[in-house]
Amino acid sequence: MSVATDTRASYSIVQLSLEKIRRNHAAGARQDLERALATAPEDPHLLSCYGWCVAQMGEIDRGIGLCERALRFHPDDLLLRLNLGRAYRLGGENRAAHRTFLRAWQQNKRDPASAAELARMGIRHQPVLRFLPRAHWCNRALGRLRSQLQRSVGGPPAH
């Protein structure tokens, strides 16, 4: 098989696997991706999709590692970055996920997938008390109060 044929086959397996993952058939996608990786073990798109799939099946750290490895091959690839962000989110690493999705969106502001992932995570405002961590109880309480006040007066959200 030529490189072009390999690329087309890889692309179709990736698309099929992504659709299976979206439809909660991660086990089927994992089997497809494992077969494909047996013939092309360093294909970054296959690695990335496999990483997201593995993360969905509960192997979060392994999935994140595979997605990070794939992204090192092509740091400007949006799909690889999105899969890494999704794996981070599955692992509860919301800060890393948000940063990853934001970077993908900044690379291509017309990409609907990165915008959708950012919207799904919600808007993150600056902490009220910037010298304290975001998760500090004072910032959490003051942040809730700020949101309630903004909703009651109908003002624009503070950034």
Secondary structure, 3 states (H helix, E strand, C coil): CCHHHHHHHHHHHHHHHHHHHHCCCHHHHHHHHHHHHHHCCCCHHHHHHHHHHHHHCCCHHHHHHHHHHHHHHCCCCHHHHHHHHHHHHHCCCHHHHHHHHHHHHHHCCCCHHHHHHHHHHCCCCCCCCCCCCCCCHHHHHHHHHHHHHHHHHCCCCCC
